[in-house]
């Protein structure tokens, strides 16, 4: 629940202080895909949020079924085969997911090299999102989820910014 810190303005010697009493439990996880297609199609950004409220028997992060449902929904939304370029997070390389992905004719999975977040276009989107939510005072985890959802919705309506995130990686969408 602690927001990322940013800079603020105040009179010299008078540091602004705000006292906040919130529960430090809870987390909002985001799963996203930047979708690029050559041939003049506008890029898209799809996402899902998973909120953990700190309750007993509640999963803290995305489950394998949620990953599969997200990719299946993405395939149905785009009406095209999906080429997935993923980082090397351990949940992305589980034997269960690898076996499921191999059975899907519409899905091809490639993994980025280790420790290469600069090659991942979605990492640039997460960086942009984090810069957009600094210095907000939130009453609870549901307010954080609403803030993240509204910021991600704004990103979805900015195809030029999604294209810029791919340009920042140095990767190209056109074959040589």
Secondary structure, DSSP 8 states (H G I E B T S, - for coil): -----------TT-------------EEEEEEEEE--TTT---EEEEEEEEE-S-TT--SS--HHHHHHHHHHHHHHHTS-EEEEE---GGGG-HHHHHHHHH-TTEEEEE--TT-GGG-HHHHHHHHHHHTTTT---SSHHHHHHHHHHHHHHHHT-HHHHHHHHHHHT--SS--
